Amino acid sequence: MSSLTTIRVPRPLYDRLAQRARASNTTLAVALEHALDAADEQDFWAAVRVSNRHADADTLASVALRDNLDEPADDAHGTARW
């Protein structure tokens, strides 16, 4: 069994957590764990959005469009050389 500890929280916070646990038919510990997991996931996706916002759009476009598919020489290869 894992070790246990006690934390002191304001009564309104305890009541919110207890209400969440009852609604999910689970324990206070599991309700708290779910809340922390959800917060971690929100933090992760927020960091992804920030990272994507700072990505150089020109660099992304050049990677995506590196092969010029409209190039006439491509047609000369025929299907055997693709």
Sequence and secondary structure as in RCSB ss.txt:
>XXXX:A:sequence
MSSLTTIRVPRPLYDRLAQRARASNTTLAVALEHALDAADEQDFWAAVRVSNRHADADTLASVALRDNLDEPADD
AHGTARW
>XXXX:A:secstr
          HHHHHHHHHHHHHTTS HHHHHHHHHHHHHHHHHHHHHHHHHHHS HHHHHHHHT S TT HHHH
HHTGGG 
